[in-house]
Amino acid sequence: MTFNEGANLDTSQVTGGGKGGAIVGGGIGGLLLMLLVAFLGGNPLDGGTSSGFDVNQVLTGGSESASIDVSECKTGADANENDVCRIIGTVNSAQDYWTDALPADINRQYREAQTVIYSGATQSPCGTASNQTGPFYCPSDERVYIDASFFDQLSSQFGADGGNLAQMYVVAHEYGHHVQNILGILAKGQDGKTGPLSGGVRIELMADCFAGVWANHAASTQDAEGNTLIKPLTQADIDSALSAASAVGDDHIQEELGGGRVNQDTWTHGSSESRQRWFQTGYESGNLNSCDTFSTNDL
């Protein structure tokens, strides 16, 4: 997927830092932490290690905060070349889509959510955001938090293909959580349970599906001047998004970090196959009504 070079990016929808509930929705580092503690044992607050893995490092991130300059992100050409600018372009596209789709589809008004793009670490009302926690949505301030360096980890450590739509899927997934918050659905994921049929897994798969819905309409989204933001998707683009969905499946992460062992009882986000399938469901239907993960046990 590429952006139209002449499209304009709206940097007012993002900020280069954050100030500081619990992290909700899609935090990959938080996913790693929960899986490792439940799967390998140990207390995440004691600073100890479990099976050679430094849990305290996941919590702290071990990095100092650095400001992100978004002023250089002006056009679609910049989004094609730069990860930070690509985040901004995806935020613009996702919000343009949901601004029109929610009122039209379910008579609910969309409200914009800023994305905080940071480097190293920053504070949120939901706790410390770091380059180890990965992207997440914080319902307390209705913001998405992303360290752009996460995309390198997604590719190098967990096997996503590094394509543009793999990165954009991550951003669109977090905005799926914002849509869930607006619809009053997000709290259903806070049932304190884990496992493939838990509320948390259903929420995450629904956000994957919402990301697929956005992808279906991405080539029709526009900047403030009416220029089309994104070129039509190709099969290679969809394959790229599916590679990212697979990379963040609970089973795949457990296999990578747990010596090949998989424990479904600890799942919080869903299997690789389920994450791919629900993204594909949203993409093929183009309608958020196809994303009801709470009415089926076929997850």
N, C-alpha and C positions, 0 to 999 in steps of 0.2 A: 504494500500500500504506500502510495506517495501523496503528498499534499500538492495542490495546485500552486505553482510557484508565485503567482500574483495575488494569492489570497492574503488577507491581513490578519495578523494574530492580535488578540486582545489580552494584553498582559495585566489588565485590571482584575482579571478573574483568578490571578495567582499572586502569591507573595513569596519573597525570598527568605522568610524566617518565621518563627512561631514563638509564642509565650506560654509558659506554664508556671472519676468514673473508670472505667476499664476500657481498654482498646476493644473496639467492636468491628468485626467484619474485615476479613481479608488480610490481616497483618501476617505476612509470611514468616517473619521472625517470631511473632507470637505463636504462629502455628508450629514452628520448629520447637519452641520452648515447651508448649503444652504436650506435644508428642513425645519429646525426649524425657520430660519429667514422668509422664504416665507410663511410657514404654520401657524406660531404662531405670527409673527410680530416682529418688533424691528430692531435696527441698530447694526450689528455685530461689529462695531468699537467704540461704545459708552461705552462698558464695563458694560452695564446694564443687566437686566435679563428679560426673557420673559416666562411667565407661569411657573415661578419657576426654569427655566433652565438658568444657568450662561453661556451665550454665550462667555464672555471673557475667561472663563476657557477652552472652546474649542479651542480658538485661541492661548492661551499661553501654554497650556498643564500643567502648574504649576509644572514642574519637572526640575531638573537640569540634565545636560548631564552627562552620564557616559560612559567610553570607553568599547568596547566589544572586548574581546580576542577571535579571531577566530583560533588561532594557535593550539588549542586542537582538532579541527575538521579535522580528518585525513581520516576516512574511512566511508563506508556505515553503519557500526555498530554504529558509533558516530551519524550519521544522524537519525538512528532509535531511539536513546535515548534522543536527545537534540534538542530543537526547533531551535537554531541558526545553528547548523550543518545541520538540515533538510532544512533550507532556502538555505544554500550553495549547498547542493546536488540538490535541485530543480533548482537553478540557473544554475548549471553545466548541468543538463539534458535539460532544456529548450533551453539553448544556443547551445548545441550539436545538438538538433533537428533542430532549425531554421537555423543554419549554413549550413546544407545540404538541407533543404527543400526549402528555398527561391530561391536559384539558380536553383534547379531542377524544381520547380513548376512554377515560373514566371520570371526566368532569372534576379533576383535582388540579389545583394550581401548583406549578413547579416553582420552587424558590432556589436561587443560585447558591452554590456552595463553593467557597474558595478552596484552592489547593495550595498548600504550603510546600514549596520546593526548598529543600535544605541540603546541606552537605555535612556529614558527620553526626550531629545530634542537635535536637531542639526540644523545647518543652511544649506539651499540649495538655489540655484539661484531662485527657485520658492517660497521661503518663508521659514518660520520656520517649520521644521518637528518635531512633538512631539508624545508622546504616546496617544494624543487625536486626532491628524489628521489622524492617521492610515496610511497604506501603500499608496504610490502614485508614479507615474512616472513623472519625471521632464524633459521635452524635451530640456530645455536650456543646460543641461549638460549630457543629455541622461543617467541618473541614476535612479535606483529604490531606494526608501527610505522606510525602514521597521524597526519598533520597534517590536521586537519579542514578547513583552508582549501583543501586539494587539490580538494575538491568544486567550489569556485567555478572553479578552473582547468579542471576536467574539462568544465564546462558552457560557460564563456565562451571558452576557447581551442580546445577540441577538439569541441564541438558536442553533448555529451550533453544530455538535455532537462531536467536538474535535478530530476527527480522523486525521490521517496523510494527507490524500488527501484533507480534508477541508482546511488545512493550505497550502498545495502545490498548490491548486487551486488559492489561493490569489496571490502567487508569479507568477504563470503562467499567470494570468490575467494581471498583471503589465507588463510582458514581451510581452503580446499581444499588449499593447499600444506602446511598443518600435517597434514592427514590423509595426504597423500602422504608426509610425513616419517615418520609413525607406521607406514605400510605399507612403508617402505623403498624407495619409488619415486622420491623427490625427486632422489636422486643421478644418476638416468638423464639428467637435464637438463644435467649438467655434462660434456658431451662435447667442449666447446671448439668446436663447430661452430655455424654459423648457416645460415639458409635455411628454406624452408617445410616441409621434412621433417626438420629437426634435432631432437635430443632436447629442446632448450630449448623449441621451439615445441610439441612434443607434451606437455610438462609443463604449459605455460601453458593449452593447450586443454583438457587434462584438468581443471585447476583451474576453468576456466569451466564445464565440464560438472558438476563437483561443486557449484558454486554453483547451477546449475540444479536439481540433485537437492535441495539444501536448500530452494530456493524452492518446489518441489513440496510439501514437507512443512511449510513455515514456519507455516501457519495451525494446525498441530497442536502446535506447540512451546509450552512452558509455563514460567512462573516457578516459584520455589521453593515457592510456596503452591498451585500447581496452576491458577493463572489462565492462560488462553490469552493469549499475548503478542501475536499478530499476527492481524488480520482476514483473511478469505479474499482471495486475489489476484484482481484484475480483469485484463482484457486490456490496459488502460492501464498497469497495473503492469508487465506483461511487456514491453510496448513500451518502457517506461522503461529496464528492465534492458538490453534489446537496443540501445538508443541508446548506453548506456555501453560495451557490448561493441564496438560499431562505432567509437566514438570512440577507443578505445585499440588499434585494429588497426594493424599495422605500415604497411600501405599508406596508410591514412588519415593517419597521423602524418607519413610521408614526403611525401605530397602537400602537407600543410599547411606543413611546414618546409623542404622541398626544392624549392620552386618547381614542384610538380606532377610531379616525377620520382619513379619507384618502382624500387627495386633489391631484388628478392626474395632475392638472395644474402645480404643483411645482416639478414634478418628474424630476430627472436628470440622473438616472441610470437604470430605468426599474423596472417592478414589479417582485416579487419573481418567479411567474410562467414563465415570459419571460426569466429571467436570467437562470433558470433551463433548459428551453427548448432550448435556444441557446447554452448552454454548451453541452447538449445532442446532438444537431445537429452536432457540431464540433466533438464530440467523435465518433458518429456513422459513420460519413463520413470520418474522418481522412484527410480531404482536406480543405485548407483554402478557396477554391473557393465556398464552401457551406456557407460561413459566410457573404455574401453580405447583410447586414441589410439596406442598402440605396436603394435597388431596390424593397422593399416590405413595405407595411403598416401593414402586419400581424406580429406585434412585440409582 
